[in-house]
Amino acid sequence: MTTQSGEEAFKEYVSALESNQSELEYLSNKIYALVSEAEASTGRDMGARNFNMSFDVKDLPTGRYGVITYQFKWIGFATTEDKRIMAGDAFAGGLYLSKDDALIITYPSGYKVDAVSPEPDIVRANELIWYGLRDFSPGEPSVVLRSTFPVVWVVVSVIGVVAIIIAGGITYKKKQEKKIIEAVILKTDEDKILEVLKDAGGVLYQSDIIEKTGFSKSKTSALLNSLKENGRIEKVMKGRKNLIRLK
């Protein structure tokens, strides 16, 4: 977004989002589904609240970018043991970050990183950052934090200490070209799922789609949700499994 016209385009886009909260509602619904799935897999009580969408223009080494940040509080995301905070098991099916997305895990002062997998792209004071396009393995990213305070402080300080932020950077220097490239990438993955379904007669369990495409659980789930919203497929619960049908 190196030109004045690019910055104006971003401001117009922001204005449209602020007047229509459907984008935030869409993200909130996806997060609720993710948290519900994590609650079922970990057996811990979880919840999501305090959803917020903010906008900023930032100068980065690679250029000037318009950044849209989605932020929320994930209750029960991390567990504690002795002087440690452990996070990552909530991503039981892994995590899929689209291109231009970033995952930021922020932790409180008085803690240091004891272990992290995979290595973050950027490490800042009290922040770990991973950029997309990335497909995390089940249980990742995994982070273990160790308190530098005496044990007596841990009980107080670990309540709600891990913040999750998903930020999408948008450059408007080549706005149209970029949107086309993103659409082609997404269409290719969705088409692969549709082709697998067609080859199977139009009906497959979600687990079979994962096996046949080689996609991770989280990526497959995201793509199937997109296909469902676009009216291309339907999901039917069969016991504890999702049966996917072409429409």
Steps between C-alpha positions, in 0.01 A plus 500: 500500500769743392275746317245751622232325294587171669457650845170657398382161372580345837313774685194444279519127570523567875202734482295229329594245767417739784153562359435128452596268785441181297876443465548500878193280545639255244833482685325468837299201377816331373672561834201365695518182291876471559463551876214248518712241318795569732276468807382158381853375426665625821212446744556851643231765539566769241340811364565794267406860564606865458518483120648810344608615155746786461681667211840660459755602240853382576841558344683168473838415340317367192272800456205691642204277586141530607447252786170363623524339845243261646539453874311291755545343842513120509403372844667169591746515210802418718563267794724552801729270692741604772657821363418431136231601253448251216312586181443320173285197579195713414613471137423129498445498125782739427453855374484640148611858432406649166737716300546846657377371840708488814456328835628695800517344847555764766604403851547703823809654648671274748496197268760369260466251214611156618414316178324581173420298187524583219739792530320835461579722204550793735568515876437827680473596864209287627385414145540202268395550138438255215410613148289322236483327262550223760340170593584402859510137613253378767577657838699782346607764552604370840637737763627441854555808716683498831439757772790699638288581808481290816237222486259701717447743210411241239138442606424869470695578186395216271128586483427621149861574419522371144355723228442378147514747214448423135614784279461529126724736309366643175714684247310709246793564269379216274154451643332330204789268415529389861132417533514289184800303624332433833182386328691257279681347795178455699310371195767237435469352849119514496491346153716214622243423771214525250681267259561245777130514588395462135730198457339340806148548368434827681515372860795452736576525869717798592772264627512333156537839332795577726661167406442541125608866473789487745379825657518547878183481713495876554555586134236249387253638753561858382456406135185296568351790696568729204341251258198464727452877526519522119230234465727242336473231769298404806614347829302229676590366843520121508578405858826681574597537135425763235355362177566737209267508199517690176202724426 
